[in-house]
């Protein structure tokens, strides 16, 4: 999972987190950085429509 974070000195950076780590916008990390954006969400939107429908 990738996230944009804001460091305590004001700089922003993009950081990769290992699989299985769950973070949200606004979370404060161990080093004091704050998650400001999640550009590549691992979650599937509930509003996503299937690409093809199959009838049996």
C-alpha contacts under 8 A as a table, 3 or more apart, distances in Angstrom:
res1	aa1	res2	aa2	distance
1	X	16	X	5.69
1	X	17	X	5.20
1	X	18	X	6.60
1	X	19	X	6.59
1	X	21	X	7.80
1	X	40	X	6.86
1	X	41	X	7.08
1	X	42	X	6.73
2	X	14	X	6.82
2	X	15	X	5.69
2	X	16	X	4.44
2	X	17	X	6.14
2	X	38	X	6.48
2	X	39	X	6.92
2	X	40	X	6.13
2	X	41	X	7.84
3	X	14	X	5.66
3	X	15	X	5.48
3	X	16	X	6.46
3	X	17	X	7.73
3	X	35	X	6.69
3	X	36	X	7.56
3	X	37	X	5.79
3	X	38	X	4.62
3	X	39	X	6.44
3	X	40	X	7.56
4	X	12	X	6.83
4	X	13	X	5.63
4	X	14	X	4.40
4	X	15	X	6.25
4	X	35	X	6.04
4	X	36	X	5.66
4	X	37	X	5.02
4	X	38	X	6.31
4	X	39	X	7.58
5	X	12	X	5.53
5	X	13	X	5.56
5	X	14	X	6.28
5	X	15	X	7.10
5	X	33	X	6.18
5	X	34	X	5.40
5	X	35	X	4.42
5	X	36	X	5.34
5	X	37	X	7.05
6	X	10	X	6.10
6	X	11	X	5.76
6	X	12	X	4.36
6	X	13	X	6.66
6	X	33	X	5.47
6	X	34	X	5.26
6	X	35	X	6.50
6	X	36	X	6.57
7	X	10	X	5.38
7	X	11	X	5.39
7	X	12	X	6.03
7	X	13	X	7.83
7	X	32	X	6.89
7	X	33	X	4.40
7	X	34	X	6.63
8	X	11	X	7.45
8	X	32	X	6.16
8	X	33	X	5.78
17	X	21	X	6.57
18	X	21	X	5.95
23	X	27	X	6.54
23	X	35	X	7.89
24	X	27	X	5.69
24	X	35	X	6.91
24	X	38	X	7.53
25	X	34	X	7.86
25	X	35	X	5.02
25	X	36	X	5.28
25	X	37	X	5.73
25	X	38	X	6.86
26	X	34	X	5.96
26	X	35	X	5.18
26	X	36	X	6.10
27	X	34	X	5.72
27	X	35	X	5.43
28	X	32	X	5.98
28	X	33	X	5.75
28	X	34	X	4.58
28	X	35	X	6.57
29	X	32	X	5.36
29	X	33	X	5.28
29	X	34	X	6.16
29	X	35	X	7.61
30	X	33	X	7.31
35	X	38	X	7.80
38	X	41	X	5.98
41	X	44	X	7.84
44	X	48	X	7.29
45	X	48	X	5.42
50	X	53	X	6.87
